[in-house]
């Protein structure tokens, strides 16, 4: 074969290769346009059809007494199809909606920005403005013919019957980019639950969208339903929720906690249902509605008392002396002590020179009396005896792991799993934590003695300590706390109906119950004594606070032998547990069990509710603010901290 023939053969192969590449490019482009990209399909469909989304009604929310808390009212969105928009009077459009031309242009620019709106197409519906009132939509409807390409779409807007429980109910707002990316249900401009019940039950509350397919003529005018509506899909309303919360009790708790910082949690021991979950400060849920949402949210976010922070499940506090109940249970179950074991107290723990300190009471004491008088020394002796017991545990690390496992068994150190978002776990250290901290495995009980009285490295949430009260009330088991009592046509998750049982024997719980009963009749909780009507069991706590005055704490349950309610109260920077925690617990227990507070206790109610305990930085910030911004932390007139006198009541 000649040289010229070889070159000719090479050219043929090159030309054949080029043709093949071109054909492959055309095939890929056709596949891309017809299969992958929807742009031309959207264009073709848009010429013939108008796909109208039908939004479902969001599920309602009621309390345990069937009082309607959250419902819907009609609202309207402005939507448009970009390719159908023709020239129109922008100033007239803006004037009708009460916006500026700059706002109009920015909104259009944001919609076209594919980073903010990844699914943008000029052939599909885009949301221009949401939550128009009936009046606003009526004004626009009269002029809509002047603005081709724009439409009004029906929606619903949340409404609230009460000004309470904002942190429990949560709020609904426009979905974020993250929600758009992770859930195909949403498109830009959709709304979804962002906090509280609205968030944790979003998939149940939101329902299912419907669709209406309308025919259009060559001029884009609607001619009727496609195939007489056979392909239409009706929206499915969201399911209704019934909460375990008693709104009257919740509102009363918020009233008592006004102008204070802290929390009240009440649980029904037999079910784990949360009866109230007060966080102070809180906010009126109607603040976060409508087009003023951003302004109101910023105001709440900037408040130094953090009214958007749910202290009941996110606040991390030392449990103080309420923790002594757990120590007594562990020492009894591990046979470190028995009901007769007595330890001395000399206004403090003698082996460490009287530290931690203790108040005056009889000595020596056994476990029931130690609970009743809240003796620090007794529990320091008990922890030392357990951690240094070499007949039972080979070393201090293994002894401490046994202690830690009991604590976890009682609901500490991990989330309890309440059906609200952002629950914190608190902190229960393990033996390795201390071995790393002290850089040795031969540390001593004396190095960590403060944990015996609920201080040191121990931290808990109000919900966890309220759950401890329920655990003791039930003599050894608890149900995971939950705020939703019933879901329409849907059973509750089994995690809320199956009891968690501890390994501690029931008789040991009976011992602790007797100690808590004596605390109320003759110990540190005398102010909670409601005999002969109600036998209350309680435990005070005065939690040390490195940032200021101690926190006032009360934990309890009632009645003693047929528990209907377990409670935890914490008032930040309020001093002794008997000063605020106990009287608030007394009032809340009566409010729930009797339906009202008797006239004989009205003076306690007035003095608690009308006392202000707020840091001066908040008072300075709040001066000049409007009175309806925060419902539970109202402005005060003076730059002072007002503290009520001790309300310890002897019955």
Secondary structure, DSSP 8 states (H G I E B T S, - for coil): --HHHHHHHHHHHHHHHHHHHHHHHHHHHHHIIIII--HHHHHHHHHHEEEEEE------EE-TT--EEEEEEEEEEEEEEGGG-----HHHHHHHHT--HHHHHHHHHHHH-TTT-TT--TTSEEEEEEEE-HHHHHHHHHHGGGSTTEEEEEEEEEEES-S--HHHH--EEE--HHHHHH-TT--TT-EEE-SHHHHHTHHHHS-B-EEEEEEE-TT--EEEEGGGGTT-B--B----EEES--HHHHHHHHHHTTTS-EEEEEEETTTTEEEEEEEES---GGGG-GGGHHHHHHHHHH-TT-TTS-HHHH--B--GGGGHHHHHHHHHHTTS--TT--B--SSB-GGGTS-SB--S--SSB-HHHHHHHT-HHHHHHHHHHHHT-TTT-SSHHHHHHHHHHHHHHTT-SS----SSTT----B---HHHHHHHHTSS---GGGGGGGGGT-TT-BB-HHHHHHHHHHHHTTSEE---BSEEEETTB---GGGTS-EE-SS-HHHHHHHHHHHHHHHHHSTTGGG-BTTTB-EEEEEEEE--TTSS-EEEEEEEESSSS--EEEEEEETT--STTTTHHHHHHHHHHHHHHSS--GGGHHHHHHHHT-----HHHHHHHTT--TTS-SSS---SSSS-----------
